[in-house]
């Protein structure tokens, strides 16, 4: 199924529930954040209070000239206990969707953006063979209750995130055995820089909170066992089928973390191996989808022994990545070579406190995307990451991706110049698109 070319290009910005809503107390992340001296720099707390301020935030995006908003529905709120669904939380997300429509924003909803219900982790998490069916039950409930207000549904965010992380992780250096093992491991820099003894101590503190042993703890992005891909893609497939059974018109896809892959001379064979692990192992499973979400921030340069460090002297972002906006074009072209589906850029952005560099990043990334469009690639939208400066998981609040800054004491929002820049790009492009209809 393809999306009609009569639909306008979707210019927007993205958030994830746990990173912006605040007080997501039934989620696994909330539990893990509370362990003193753990892998998290700080707990999420009130985050950006988007749970209460979503109307204000959605209006800000609409006023900029954007026509879409990608956000996630929090599974832990909808289903706080297995089989128990919250009418209050369903009503909350219904109102969010209604506000999007009120302000002319097409909602692009993600059903799972890293955080899971704590009960799911207690039941075996993302290695349990029953997780796909449980996820499909949740997806079915969401569409039954909210499907009349939905157009695009991303089932799972960055389904391949661990495969990407393993490109630059040698687990043997962390005392975790061979490269693929059943031991969970953090993927953020702070977690990976800790010795394995520290990790094991942290796991020993966390596991009892879920009534499991440390070797049975499998949150979404802390699980590196090879079986994870089968479980995640199984969850996606069963959710897609459940959604389509209720509303066949909904456009269903998944999002992938896709660095632009490049290689040094003589490393082409190794590049193909990396491409298989990060791209093809997932793209090959998506032919029944309606679109694919591409999430690109930088490039990975492959040498004969794997991914190389960031080039010496290169500008780095707050996340330690190379400042390389051209990565988006490279990733889009690689996806289009291997998958004949509409493509949505569901995340693209840069962590920096220098907003002039964010503007430059957007300018060059969007220019690359527009070259792809000119060459006929079926790109249907661009969602900037992120709408708000938010809670960057284990790294806390000091990594700034947002178009809108948030005062952590007052929750006051301030639009950055980069927000106006993206808004103006969107308005100009939409006006031109309208003129050609």
N, C-alpha and C positions, 0 to 999 in steps of 0.2 A: 504494500500500500504506500502510495506516495502522497505528499502534501501538495495541495493545489498551488500553482504559481501565482494565483490571485491573492493569496494570503500575503500581507505585508511582511517585510523582513522584520525580525524581532530584535529590537535594540533594547538592552536592559542591563540590570545588575543583579547580583546573586548574594544570598546569605544561606546559612545553615542554622537550623533551629537551636542546637545546643550552643552555638557560638554567639548568638544574639539574644535569645529569648530571656534567659535567666531562670534560675531555680528549677531546673529540670531534674527534680529530685528522684524520680523513678528510673533514671537511666544508669547504665553501667559507668559512664564517664563521671557522673556526679559522685558515685561511690568511690571511684579510684582517686578523684581529686582530693578527697578528704583525708587521705593517709598522710600523716605528718612526715615531712622529710622525704617524700616520695619522688616520683618521676615528674610530677607537675610543679611548675614554678609557682603557681597559685591556683586557687579554685575559681570557678566561673562565677559563682555568686549571682548577682543580679544581671551580669553580663551587660548588654545594652538596653535591657528592659524592653526589648522589641515585643515581648508578649503583650505588654500594655500599650506600647507606643506605635504599633504597626500602622495605624491610620496616618499618623504624622509622617512616618517614614515612607509609606507608599505615596502619599501626596507629594513629598519632596521629589521622588523619582519621576512622577508624572509631570510635575512643574518643570523639570529639566528638559522635557521633550521625549523621554523614553516611552516605549509602548509595551513593555513587558517587565515582569519581575519573576525571577527564579528564587523560590524558597523551599524549605523542607517542612513536611509534616512530621512531628515527632512521634514515633511509634510508642515510646514509653509513656506519652500522655494519652494517646488514643486507647491503648491496651495496657493499663498499669499492672494488671495481673492477667495471666493467660486466660483467654476466653471471656474476660470482663472488659467491656468497652464503655468508655466515658462519654455520656451524652453531652456533658458540659464542654469537654474538649473538642468534640466533633462540632458543636455549635461555635466554639471559638474559631476554628479553622474555616468554617462556613462564612463567618463574618469577614475574615481576612480575604477570602476569595471574592465576596461581595464588594468589599472595598476596592480590590483590584479592578473589578469590572466598573465600579462607579467612577474611577479615575481613568478608565480607558487603557488599563494595563492587562495584557494577556498573562495569566498566571502559568508558570512552568513549575510544576510541583515535583519535588523529589521525596520518595517514600522512606528512604534510609540514607542518611548522611552521617556515617561513621558511628553514631551513638545508637545503642540498642536498649530495650527494656532490661532491667536488672534480672528479671525472672528468666529471660532467655539465656543469659550467661550462666545462671544457676542450672539450667537445663541442658548445658553442653555447648552453648554458644554457636560459633560459626564453624564447628567441626561436626556438629550433630546432624545425623541424616534426616531428622525431623524438622530442622530449621527451614528448609524450603517450603514445606507445607504450612508451617506456622506463619511464615512471611506472606504466603499467598492468602491465608485467612485474613490477615491484617489488610492487605491490599484490596481484597474483595470488600471488606467492610468500608474502607475509605471511599471506594468508587460507588458502592451502594448509597452512601450517605451524601457524597459530595460530587459525584460524577457529572451532575448536570451543570456544574460550574467549571469543569476542567476541560482543557484542550490537549495539553502535553503532560505526560507523566514520565519522569525518570525513576525507574525502580530503585536502583542502587547507585550511589555516588562512588566513583573511582573504584570499580570492581577489581581492578588490577593493581591497586596501590602497593600491595606487598611485593608483587613482582617487580615493580619499579624500584622499591626500596632495596631489594636484594641485589640490584645492579651494583650498588656501592657498599654493600655490607658483606664482609667475610665473617660469618657467624662463628667460625673457629677462633677468631680473635677475641670473641666474647666468652669463650669457654662453653659454647652451646653445641659442640659437636660438628657434624657435617653441615654442608650448606643448606640442606633441607632437613629439618628436624621438627619434632612435635613440641619443642619448647617455645613458649611465646617470647617475643622480643619487641621492645619499643622501637619505633622507626624514626622518632625525632632525634635531633642531634644531642639534646641533653640526656636522653635515655641511652643512646648508643655510646656516649663517652664514659658511661659508668662501667666499672668492672663487673664481671658476671656475678661476683659475690654480692655486690650491691643489688643487682637485679634480682637475684634469687631471694635476698632478704625482703625486698619490696613485694615480690610475688607471694612470699609467705605471709605478709601482712594483709594483702588484698584478698587472697583466695577465700579465707574464712568469711569475708563479707558476703560472698556468694554461696557459701556452704559447699565449696568444692576444694579439692586439693590443688596445690600450685600447678601440677602437671595436667590439670583438667580445666584450666582457666583459658577461655578462648573468646575474648572480645574481638570485634571486627578487624581493627588494625594492629592487634598485638599477636596475631596468629600467623606463623610462617610455615605451618605444615603443608605439604603439597596437596593434600585433599581439599584445601580451602577453595581452590578454583572450582572444583566440582560442586561444592555446596553453594557457593555464591552464584555461579551460573545457573544452577538448579533452582535457586530461589528466584532469580530473574525470570526464568522460563515459566515457572509455575505462577508467579505473580502476573506476568504478561497474559497468560492464558485465562487467569481468573478475571482480570480487567476486561479482556476482550469478550468474555462470555456475558458480561453485564452490559458493556457499552463498546461495541465494535468500532465506533467512530473515534474513540480516544486514540491519540498518537502516543505510542509507548516505546521507550528506548531505555538505554543505560548510559552512564557516563564513564569515561576512561581517562586516567592520568597518562598523557602521551607527550613525553619530551620529544623535541626534534632530535632525531638520531643522525649523527654524522660520524665519519670514521677518518682516521689518518691513513695515509697510503700503506697498503699492505694488510689492512685489518678488515677487509670487506667480508671475509668469512665470519669473523667474530661479530661484525655488525649484523649479519643475517641471523645469527644465534640470538642476539639481543632483541632484534625485531620480532623473532618468533615468540620469545618469552613475554615481551611487553605488549606487542600489537596483535600478532596473528593468533595466538592462543585464545584471545578473546574475540577479535573481529570475526573469526571463523564461526563463532556460535551465535551471531546476531542477524543472520539473513532473514529471519522472520519478523524482525523489528520494523518499526516505522521510521526511526531515525537513530542516529548515534550522537552522543554528547562527547565533544572533544575538550579536554582541559589541559592547557599547555602554558607553561611559565618560562621555560628556558630550554637549552639544548643539552644533550649528552654526547660527548665526543668519545668514540670507542677506539681503543687501542688494541694491540694483539692480546692483552691479558684482561680486557674488560674496559669499563668506563674510566676515563682519565680524570684527574682533578681539574678544577676550573683553570683555564689558561692563566699563566702568570701575568700579572698586571691588568687583568680584566676587571672591569667594574663589577662589583658584587651588590646584591640586594641584601636587605636585612635578614633574609633567610639563608644567606650564603650562596645563593645561586648566581650564575653569571647573568648580568643585565643583557638580555638578548631577545628583543621583541620579535625579531625575524623568525624565531622558533615557531610561532603560530603558523606561518605560511608553510613551513616545512612539514609540520605535523598534519595539516589539512591535506596537503598533496599526497602524503604517504597513505593516509586513511582512504582517500578517494581511489588510489590505485588498487586497493584490496577489498573495498566494500562498496556496492552500488546502492547506497542509501542516502537520503538527505542527511546533512551534517549540521548540528547546532554547536556553536562554541558555547559551552555551558560554564566555563571558567577561563579567564585570562586576565592577568594583572601582575602587579609588582608590589613588594613590601618595601616601603621607603618613607622617610620623613621629609624628603625633598620632593614636593609636589610637582616641581618643574620636570623632574625625571619621570614621574608618573604620566604627565602629559606627553612627554616624548615617547614613552613606552606605548601609550595608547595610539599615538599618531602612527608610529611605525608598524605596530601589530595590525591595526585596522587597514593600513595601506597594503600590507601583505595579504590580508584576507580579501581585500577588494581586487587584488590581482588574480586571486583564485576565482573569484566570482566572474571576472572578465573572461577567464579561460573556461567558463562553463561548469565549475564545480558546484554541486547542489547544496550550497550553504544557506541555511534558513534563518540563522539568528546569531547574535553576539551578546553574551551575558558577561559583563565585566565582574571580576572578583576583586573587591567586594563592594557592596553598597555602603557598609559601615566599617569603621575600625572596630575590630571585635576580638573575641577570645580565641587566640590561635592555639587551641588544644594544649599540649604540654608546655608550650612556650609562653603562655599567659597573654597579657594584654599589650605588650610593647612592640609587637610586629604589626605594622600599619599598612594594610592593603586598601583601606576604604576610600571611596569618593567623598564620604561624609565623616568628619571627625566626631567623636563622642566624648564629652567631658565626663570622666569617670565619677566625679563627685556629684554633679548635678544632672547628668544624662542629657545635657543640652547638645543639640546637633548643630554642626557648622559645615556648610557646603564648601568644599575645596574648589579651587580653580579647575582642577581636573574633572570635577563633576560637570561644570559648565562646558568644558571642552568636549566631553563625550556627548553631552546633551545636544550641543550645536552640531556635531557630526551626525547624530541621529536625525535631527530635524532636517538638515540639508539633504541627507540621503533619502528620507521618507518623502520629502517634497519632490525630489527628482523622480522617485519611483512612482509617485502619484501622477506626475506629469506625463509619464510614459504609458499609463494605463489607457 
